[in-house]
Amino acid sequence: MSQLPSNGFLRLPQVLALIPVSRSAWWAGCKSGRYPKPVKLGPRTTAWRAADIAALLEKLTAEPEEK
């Protein structure tokens, strides 16, 4: 896993580089609550808290893969 900042924000391309899902699957997961909620930084700027993404990565690596 790459070095994630302990605080700060990640934009969508950075998140998708860490979590291999499509953009539409990511947004659907955010809407359903499976993935962290985004933070609006401006009218056309959306990001996710680095701590939330780090927690998600830990959760995903701890879960056994579904078959």
Buried (B, 14 or more C-beta within 10 A) or exposed (E): EEEBEEEEBBEBEBBBEBBEBEEEBBBEBBEEEEBBEBEEEEEEEBBBBBBBBBEBBEEEEEEEEEE
